[in-house]
Amino acid sequence: MPDPGPKKRHVVTLMAIGQAGRLQYEAILLAGSLRLTNPEFTGQLVICEPQPGPLWKSDPRMSAAARAALEGLGATIVPFDSQVFGQDYPYGNKIEALAALPDSPFLFLDTDTLITGDLATLALDFTRPSASLRREGTWPRLELYGPGYGEIWKSLYDRFGLDFAASLDLSQPDEYWQRYLYFNAGWFFHDSPRRFGARFLSYAKSIRNDRPSELVLQELDPWLDQVALPLVIHSFGGGRPGPGLAGLDGDVTCHYRTLPLLYARESDRAVEVLEAVAKDQPLRRVLRDYAPVKAMVYQNQGRRARALFDRANLPRREQVIRNTLKREGLWLR
């Protein structure tokens, strides 16, 4: 028989961030969706939680009720200390939390993600890291008479001694944003969170603290993690995801961003999973305190939002969807 390849490899650690406020409720939805759709999951779901410290103005830890719900769903809550980013750049949680994981293969998911299919169908080759291509051309933003895409990205590859030419998608035209390696940091994976996290942190700090001259006009908040991520992935021999990973942002996971956006544009399966988890009676007692779940699911406003859009013919720009939802009073986050 032919070698089944990486499809048979199991995710050892499924990782997300949980903290006080929105993320604790999203973490419950994520954990509930994992239990619902992958009852035989052999890995470990780890919810990484930032701890109080000088970089947080208030306590970032989850409530006792949220922690109990997550643990009841089989999640392990792992604390970590914010030593670099903290409240001023909470997107840095996903970078700093990697050091707290057991050093075995991991798949990071943004907390605003649902598991909608079988994780075992993913062709995850942990030795060749990759990340989500469900993104728009949000960075860099070119300025009149400023450097172009090529100059900006090449300056970063040169900073870290990386092969810029090898990262290019030559099927895309020169100075078009998709020619350059750029990911959404909603999911990424590797075989060592310690090595990946250390390099991710090193690159992000270097870019933030001593940016190349080509980046002087560029905004790094909130884009810093997505600027550093392709460099880290490329440095470990990874790149754009192949067809075996199509289930991520596809039939296996749904990175919905906000519940109004989920109802507006995501699949019937995503809505089915969300509502099944949210209406589970023990979870409902916690989730009803989160306004978007209360309105979208329990008060059926999500169905109203869904009726506004044709999922077979959605606006090309997300901002158009957001504006429509806001106009109808259905934008909650």
SEMI-668266 format. One line per 10 residues: number of its first residue (from 1); their letters; for each residue x negated, z negated, y of C-alpha. Coordinates in Angstrom, 2 decimals. Each point is the difference from the previous one (the first is absolute). Layout:
<recs>
NUM) A) X,Z,Y ~ ...
</recs>
This chain:
<recs>
1) MPDPGPKKRH) 0.00,0.00,0.00 ~ -1.23,0.63,3.56 ~ -1.26,-2.91,2.06 ~ 3.00,-1.39,1.95 ~ -2.31,-0.73,2.93 ~ 0.63,-2.44,2.81 ~ 3.80,-0.03,-0.41 ~ -0.42,-2.63,-2.72 ~ -1.93,-2.37,2.24 ~ 1.98,-2.95,1.28
11) VVTLMAIGQA) 0.04,-1.36,3.51 ~ -1.58,-3.42,-0.41 ~ 0.87,-1.27,3.50 ~ 2.84,1.25,2.16 ~ -0.69,-1.41,3.47 ~ 2.05,-0.45,3.17 ~ -0.04,-2.27,3.07 ~ 2.54,-2.76,0.56 ~ 0.30,-2.16,3.09 ~ 2.59,-1.72,2.19
21) GRLQYEAILL) 2.69,2.26,1.42 ~ 0.82,3.54,-1.08 ~ -2.70,0.32,-2.64 ~ 1.19,-2.91,-2.11 ~ 3.40,1.65,-0.46 ~ -1.54,3.40,-0.68 ~ -2.27,-1.65,-2.58 ~ 3.08,-1.34,-1.80 ~ 1.56,3.47,-0.05 ~ -3.26,1.45,-1.33
31) AGSLRLTNPE) -0.32,-2.64,-2.73 ~ 3.65,0.36,-0.95 ~ -0.30,3.76,-0.25 ~ -3.04,-0.36,-2.26 ~ 1.86,-2.33,-2.35 ~ 3.06,2.29,-0.02 ~ -1.77,3.30,-0.65 ~ -3.07,-1.11,-2.00 ~ 1.09,-2.90,-2.22 ~ -2.97,0.61,-2.32
41) FTGQLVICEP) -2.61,0.11,2.78 ~ -3.20,-1.45,-1.48 ~ -1.89,-0.51,3.24 ~ 0.23,-2.70,2.63 ~ 1.88,0.15,3.28 ~ -2.04,-1.84,2.63 ~ 1.45,-0.82,3.41 ~ -2.91,-0.81,2.32 ~ 0.86,-2.52,2.70 ~ -2.05,-0.61,3.18
51) QPGPLWKSDP) -0.67,-3.66,0.71 ~ 0.15,-1.86,3.32 ~ -3.18,0.14,2.04 ~ -1.47,0.75,3.41 ~ 0.99,3.68,-0.17 ~ 3.71,-0.85,-0.37 ~ 2.04,-1.49,2.85 ~ 2.70,-1.16,-2.41 ~ 0.13,-0.78,-3.71 ~ 0.06,3.34,-1.87
61) RMSAAARAAL) 1.00,-1.52,-3.35 ~ 3.28,0.90,-1.67 ~ 2.94,-2.37,-0.18 ~ 0.48,-2.24,-3.03 ~ 3.13,1.97,-0.95 ~ -1.83,3.33,0.12 ~ -2.89,-1.36,-2.04 ~ 2.37,-1.36,-2.63 ~ 1.82,3.33,-0.20 ~ -3.24,1.92,-0.45
71) EGLGATIVPF) -1.31,-2.35,-2.65 ~ 3.36,0.22,-1.78 ~ -0.50,3.76,-0.12 ~ -3.39,-0.44,-1.66 ~ -2.22,0.54,3.04 ~ -3.21,-1.94,0.54 ~ -0.58,-1.12,3.58 ~ -3.69,0.09,0.94 ~ -1.17,-1.50,3.32 ~ -2.74,1.53,2.13
81) DSQVFGQDYP) -1.65,-0.89,3.29 ~ -0.03,2.36,2.97 ~ -3.57,0.07,1.26 ~ -0.03,3.28,1.96 ~ 3.49,1.24,0.95 ~ 2.92,-2.44,-0.17 ~ 2.94,0.17,2.40 ~ -1.62,2.42,2.44 ~ -0.20,2.66,-2.73 ~ 2.23,-0.97,-2.96
91) YGNKIEALAA) -0.61,3.37,-1.66 ~ -3.41,-1.48,-0.79 ~ 1.67,-2.29,-2.55 ~ -0.16,2.75,-2.60 ~ -3.76,0.24,0.57 ~ -0.88,-3.70,-0.02 ~ 2.34,-0.89,-2.88 ~ -1.91,2.22,-2.43 ~ -2.75,-2.61,-0.28 ~ 2.51,-2.49,-1.43
101) LPDSPFLFLD) 1.02,2.20,-2.96 ~ -1.43,-0.22,-3.50 ~ -2.66,2.70,-0.23 ~ 1.90,2.43,-2.20 ~ 1.88,3.26,0.67 ~ 2.62,-0.32,2.72 ~ 2.73,2.00,1.70 ~ 0.84,-1.13,3.52 ~ 3.53,0.63,1.26 ~ 1.31,-0.64,3.48
111) TDTLITGDLA) 2.62,-2.71,-0.29 ~ 2.73,2.32,1.27 ~ -0.06,1.85,-3.33 ~ 2.40,0.12,-2.93 ~ -0.94,0.77,-3.59 ~ 2.56,2.56,-1.16 ~ -1.56,1.40,-3.19 ~ -2.41,-0.62,-2.87 ~ -3.49,-0.96,1.21 ~ -1.45,1.02,-3.39
121) TLALDFTRPS) 0.67,3.66,0.83 ~ -2.57,-0.02,2.81 ~ -3.38,1.64,-0.68 ~ -2.00,-2.76,1.67 ~ -3.72,0.61,-0.42 ~ -1.29,-3.17,1.65 ~ -3.54,1.38,0.17 ~ 1.17,2.69,2.41 ~ 1.90,-1.75,2.82 ~ 2.71,1.68,2.00
131) ASLRREGTWP) 2.78,-0.83,2.45 ~ 3.31,1.22,1.35 ~ 0.39,3.40,1.62 ~ 3.46,-0.86,1.31 ~ -1.10,0.00,3.61 ~ 0.23,1.88,3.27 ~ -2.90,1.05,2.24 ~ -0.02,-3.33,1.83 ~ -3.78,-0.28,0.48 ~ -2.04,1.15,1.81
141) RLELYGPGYG) 1.95,1.06,3.09 ~ -2.01,2.71,1.71 ~ -0.61,-0.19,3.73 ~ -0.45,2.98,2.31 ~ -3.73,0.87,0.14 ~ -0.73,-2.74,-2.55 ~ -1.52,0.44,-3.47 ~ 2.04,1.73,-2.70 ~ 1.02,-1.20,-3.45 ~ -3.21,1.22,-1.57
151) EIWKSLYDRF) -2.29,-1.75,2.48 ~ 1.92,-3.25,-0.20 ~ 0.14,-0.20,-3.78 ~ -3.57,1.24,-0.47 ~ -1.28,-2.77,2.28 ~ 1.52,-2.55,-2.37 ~ -1.38,1.62,-3.15 ~ -3.41,0.16,1.65 ~ 0.23,-3.68,0.97 ~ 0.20,-1.00,-3.67
161) GLDFAASLDL) -2.22,2.69,-1.49 ~ 2.86,1.87,-1.70 ~ 0.36,3.70,-0.82 ~ 2.52,1.19,2.58 ~ 0.18,3.58,-1.31 ~ 0.95,-1.18,-3.48 ~ 3.05,-1.82,1.39 ~ 1.60,3.06,1.57 ~ 3.04,1.82,-1.35 ~ -1.19,3.55,0.58
171) SQPDEYWQRY) 3.46,1.40,-0.71 ~ 1.01,-1.35,3.41 ~ -1.16,1.65,3.23 ~ -2.82,-1.39,2.11 ~ 1.17,-2.59,2.55 ~ 3.33,-0.54,-1.78 ~ 0.48,-3.70,-0.79 ~ 0.71,0.47,-3.71 ~ -3.41,1.59,-0.54 ~ -1.49,-3.47,0.43
181) LYFNAGWFFH) 0.34,-2.86,-2.47 ~ 2.69,-2.28,1.42 ~ 2.30,-2.33,-1.91 ~ 2.90,-2.32,0.50 ~ -1.28,-3.41,-1.13 ~ 3.33,-0.73,-1.72 ~ -1.71,0.16,-3.39 ~ -3.55,0.29,-1.26 ~ -1.89,-1.01,-3.13 ~ -3.44,-0.53,-1.49
191) DSPRRFGARF) -1.63,-1.74,-2.96 ~ -1.60,-2.78,2.08 ~ 1.81,-1.76,2.85 ~ -3.19,-1.91,0.84 ~ -2.14,3.10,0.51 ~ 2.79,2.03,1.56 ~ 1.03,-2.85,2.29 ~ -3.54,-0.81,1.12 ~ -0.63,3.61,0.98 ~ 3.43,0.35,1.62
201) LSYAKSIRND) -0.70,-3.09,2.11 ~ -3.51,1.15,0.88 ~ 1.16,3.45,1.11 ~ 2.99,-1.34,1.96 ~ -2.13,-2.56,1.85 ~ -2.63,2.60,0.84 ~ 2.59,2.41,1.39 ~ 1.78,-2.71,1.97 ~ -3.10,-1.68,1.42 ~ -2.24,3.02,0.63
211) RPSELVLQEL) 2.01,3.18,0.00 ~ -1.80,3.36,0.13 ~ 0.07,1.62,3.44 ~ 2.41,2.65,-1.34 ~ 2.61,-2.76,-0.46 ~ -0.15,-1.43,3.53 ~ 3.37,1.52,0.95 ~ 1.68,-0.87,-3.31 ~ 2.42,-2.87,-0.63 ~ -0.89,-2.07,-3.06
221) DPWLDQVALP) 2.97,-2.38,0.00 ~ 1.86,0.38,-2.32 ~ -2.00,2.83,-1.57 ~ -3.27,-1.77,-0.88 ~ 0.81,-0.50,-3.69 ~ 1.01,3.66,-0.36 ~ -3.14,1.16,1.79 ~ -2.29,-2.00,-2.30 ~ 1.91,0.59,-3.26 ~ -0.91,3.68,-0.60
231) LVIHSFGGGR) -3.65,-0.80,0.62 ~ 0.09,-2.79,-2.57 ~ 1.80,2.13,-2.57 ~ -2.42,2.89,0.52 ~ -2.98,-2.35,-0.29 ~ 1.16,-1.04,-3.50 ~ 0.40,3.60,-1.16 ~ 3.74,0.15,0.52 ~ 2.22,2.32,1.98 ~ 3.47,1.47,0.31
241) PGPGLAGLDG) 2.45,-0.93,-2.77 ~ 0.59,2.54,-2.73 ~ 3.30,0.94,-1.67 ~ -0.28,-2.92,-2.44 ~ 0.64,-2.36,2.93 ~ 3.06,1.80,1.32 ~ 2.14,-2.92,-1.15 ~ -1.47,-2.12,2.78 ~ 2.21,0.80,2.99 ~ 2.10,1.85,-2.56
251) DVTCHYRTLP) 1.92,-1.04,-3.12 ~ -1.98,-3.19,-0.62 ~ -0.38,-1.65,3.41 ~ 1.81,0.26,3.32 ~ -1.81,-1.08,3.17 ~ 3.10,-0.31,2.13 ~ -1.50,-1.56,3.16 ~ 3.33,-1.48,1.22 ~ 3.37,-0.39,-1.70 ~ 1.76,2.29,2.51
261) LLYARESDRA) -2.56,2.71,-0.81 ~ 0.53,-0.61,-3.72 ~ 3.72,0.63,0.30 ~ -0.54,2.96,2.30 ~ -2.50,1.99,-2.02 ~ -0.92,-1.43,-3.39 ~ 1.36,0.88,-3.44 ~ 3.21,-1.24,-1.59 ~ -2.22,-1.77,-2.53 ~ -1.74,-1.97,2.76
271) VEVLEAVAKD) 3.36,-1.12,1.40 ~ 1.17,-0.93,-3.50 ~ -3.08,-2.14,-0.64 ~ 0.15,-1.67,3.41 ~ 3.64,-0.97,-0.39 ~ -0.40,-1.19,-3.57 ~ -2.84,-2.32,1.03 ~ 1.64,-1.22,3.22 ~ 3.29,-0.76,-1.73 ~ -1.63,-2.08,-2.74
281) QPLRRVLRDY) 1.64,-3.36,0.66 ~ -3.10,-2.28,0.00 ~ -1.87,2.42,2.30 ~ 3.02,0.49,2.24 ~ -0.19,-3.67,1.02 ~ -3.41,0.69,1.57 ~ 0.42,3.60,1.14 ~ 3.19,-0.67,1.97 ~ -2.18,-1.70,2.63 ~ -1.70,3.35,0.72
291) APVKAMVYQN) 2.08,1.91,2.56 ~ -0.76,3.55,-1.24 ~ 1.03,-0.83,-3.58 ~ 3.08,-1.85,1.22 ~ 1.13,2.93,2.16 ~ -1.16,2.97,-2.06 ~ 0.91,-1.27,-3.48 ~ 2.48,-2.86,0.19 ~ 1.97,1.37,2.97 ~ -0.27,3.63,-1.23
301) QGRRARALFD) -1.58,1.32,3.21 ~ -2.54,1.82,-2.14 ~ 2.70,2.27,-1.36 ~ 1.02,0.80,3.55 ~ -3.60,0.87,0.84 ~ -0.28,2.15,-3.12 ~ 3.03,2.05,0.97 ~ -1.74,1.10,3.22 ~ -2.62,2.13,-1.79 ~ -0.26,2.84,-2.47
311) RANLPRREQV) -2.89,-0.96,-2.26 ~ -0.47,3.64,-0.96 ~ -0.53,0.93,3.65 ~ -1.57,-2.96,1.79 ~ -1.62,0.28,3.43 ~ -3.68,0.78,-0.35 ~ -1.04,-2.83,2.32 ~ 0.74,-3.61,-0.87 ~ 0.56,-0.83,3.67 ~ 3.13,2.17,0.01
321) IRNTLKREGL) 1.44,-2.07,-2.87 ~ -0.91,-3.24,1.77 ~ 1.62,1.14,3.24 ~ 3.22,0.93,-1.80 ~ 0.15,-3.40,-1.69 ~ -0.65,-1.77,3.29 ~ 2.73,1.98,1.75 ~ 2.46,-1.11,-2.66 ~ -1.08,-3.66,0.19 ~ -1.47,0.13,-3.50
331) WLR) -3.68,-0.61,0.74 ~ -1.04,-3.36,-1.46 ~ -3.45,-1.21,-0.96
</recs>
